[in-house]
């Protein structure tokens, strides 16, 4: 199961490194490790700088670190060895559990990316700027789009996370011309 730990915004990757270093050393050569993996879900998008697009990656949920573990009590105990970096979510000093449905959706958004990055999705738009087709993670999530900022190459989708609906930004690659060319070809046939 996945769990969420809250840390300071901007310190997510540092916390992952510290957990892997401290707990990795503790359990080196042992099969009794208290967690399977520790990671930050990030998203890829572009910044427009001086008229050109430059790729950028940032956390999808700032200040959240994800941990996959089958022994949360043991991991919680081990986590107490790491000073100052973490503040656990939830009441009574326990970290929050990511619901099974939420975990499935997040796994689907990440795909097989080994770095847990939600990559930009290609989209095709019509002359009015409406999205008519999509690939990547948006292919199966077009109905979740609540806002689009095509000029900034971002769409916003709404997903459940930690028992509430959250709006997240997904980077897109606008493929306007290719879709229109395919449409024109099919009209000529």
N, C-alpha and C positions, 0 to 999 in steps of 0.2 A: 504494500500500500504506500501511497504517497502522503507525506506530511509537509507542512509549511512552517518555516522558521522566519521570524521577522528580525531584520538587522537594520543598520543605518543605511539610508539611501546612498548609493554609490559605493558601498562596501560589500556588495553581494559576492563578487568574485573573490574578494579577499577572504570572506568567511568560508567559501567553498575550499579555498587553498588551505586555510588553517585547519578545517575539519579533516581534510584528506591528509595533511601532514601529521597532526597530533594523533588522530585515531588510526591513521595508516601505520605510524610507528608503533603504536600500542599493540596492534593486531598483526604486525608483520609476520608472515609465515604461518598464520593461524587461519583456520576456516571459521572461526567464531566471531567474525567482525559484526559489529552492531548495526551496520547499514549496508545496503547494496550499492547505492550510488547517491551522490550529492551534486546538485546542479542548479543553474539559473536558467529559466526559460527566457530566451531573448528573441527579438524580432529584427528583421532586416528591412531597411527602407533607404531612401535616398534623400540627400540634402541637395538643394539647388544652390550652387555657388558659382557666381560669375557666368550664368547661363548654361552651365553644364551640371549633370547629375553625378553626385559622388555617393557611393554606398556607405552606409553607417549601420552599426548594430548597437542596440541598447536593450536593457531588461524590459520584458513585456509587463511584468508586475514589479515596479521599483520597490526595493527593500525586502522582497521575498526570496527565500532560498528553499528549494524543494529537496526533500530527502526521501528515498525509497528504502523502506525497512520493514522487516517482518517482526522485529523485536523493538517496538517503540519505547518500552520502559527502559530497556538496556541502553538504547541510543540516548534517551533523555539523561540517564545517569552519566554516560560518557560525555555528553554535551556540557554538563556542569563543570567539566575540567577546562573548558575554554573560556577564559575570563573576558569580560567587558564587551565582547562583540555581539552577543545575542540577547534578544529579549523574546521570550516565547509568546506566541499568540494564544489567545483564549483565556478563559477564566481558570483560576486555581493553578496557574503556572504550568499548564500543559500546552503543547503545540497543537495546531489545528490539523484535522484530518481532511484531506481532499476526498470528496465523495467519489464513488466508483464511476458515476456518469461523467463527472467533471474530469477525472483522470483520463477516461477514454477519449473525451473530446480533445483534451490537451495533447494526448499522444497522437491523435489524428492530425492536429494542427502542426505538430513538430515533424511528423512523418518519420523517416529513418535517419534524420540528421544527427550525427554523432555528437554535435556540439549543442544540441537542444535549441536550435535556432529556427524560428518560423520564417521561411524564405519568402521573398516577394512572389506574388501570384500574377501571371499574365491575365489581363482582361481585355475584352474587345468591346468597344463602345460604338454607338451609332452617331449620326450627325448631330443629334440633340444632346449628346454626352451621356446617354443612358447606357448602363452596362447591359450588354445583350448576351455575353458568354464570358466564362472565366475558366482558368485552369488552376493548378496548384491547390492550395488549401481553400481557396474561395469556390472551387468547382462545386463542392457539396454544401457550401455555406452561404450561397448568394441570398437566400431568404433571411439571413441574419444581418444583412447590411442595413444599417440605420442612417448612415451618413457617408457621403463620398466627397473627397477633396482631390479630384483628379489632377489639378495643377500641381499639388504637392505630392502626388503619387501615393495617396493614402485612402483607404476606406476604413470605416469604423463598423465593427460588428459587435453584437451583444451576445454574451455567453454567460452561463452560470459559473460562478466561482466562489467558493467559501460561503455557500448558502445565500448568495445574492446575485443579481444580474449585474455584470460589469461590461463596460464598453471598452474594447481594445482596438488599437489601430493596427492594421495590416498593410504592409507595403505592397504596391502593385506596379506592374510594368504595363503601360497602356499600349495596346497593339491595335490602334485605330485603323491603320491602313490595311493591314492584312485581312481583317474581318470584312472591310468594305470591298476589297478586291475579290474575296471569295463570294460575297453577296452578288457583286456585279457579274461574275462569271456564271453563277447559277441562274441569273435572270436572262443571260444570253442564250442559255441552252434550251 
